[in-house]
């Protein structure tokens, strides 16, 4: 779950909300919870149903959206923005449709072709021959 952007990605994006989170435990991903006592408190709340998910109505989602807009207008940062790509603003190479037959296939195409070749391989009858030989030799030893 995206704990850093919970309000935008989970509540607004999916229309669900986690209610009943224990007040003693800070809202963070479970691996960031500092003490075993806090982790057990959260676990117990989830097991008992005290902490649970609810589906929000359209009106509740709109109210939440307005609340976030007001908080942002006051200067509060909501969530954590995604990291900017290292090649942002640079032109990326594209495949030209005119010269496509002279270009080598993409890695994905090569992988798909290789798996298709593997699937078309004939099944060897050697494994069946071994089973027949074992059953015949077994009857010779004991019979």
QUIUR-V495767 format. One record per backbone hydrogen bond with DSSP energy under -1.0 kcal/mol. NH is the residue of the N-H (numbers start at 0). CO is the residue of the C=O. Records with the same first field share a line. If there is no record, write none. Layout:
NH=CO  CO
//
This chain:
2=0
5=2
8=4
9=5
10=5
11=6
12=7
13=9
15=9
16=53
18=51
24=21
31=28
32=29
38=34
39=35
40=36
41=37
42=38
43=39
44=40
45=41
46=42
47=43
50=44
51=18
53=16
55=14
60=56
61=57
62=58
63=59
64=60
65=61
66=62
67=63
68=64
69=65
70=66
71=67
72=68
73=69
74=71
75=70
87=84
89=86
109=105
110=106
111=107
112=108
113=109
114=110
115=111
116=112
117=113
118=114
119=115
128=124
129=125
130=126
131=127
132=128
133=129
134=130
135=131
136=132
137=133
138=134
139=135
140=136
141=137
142=138
//
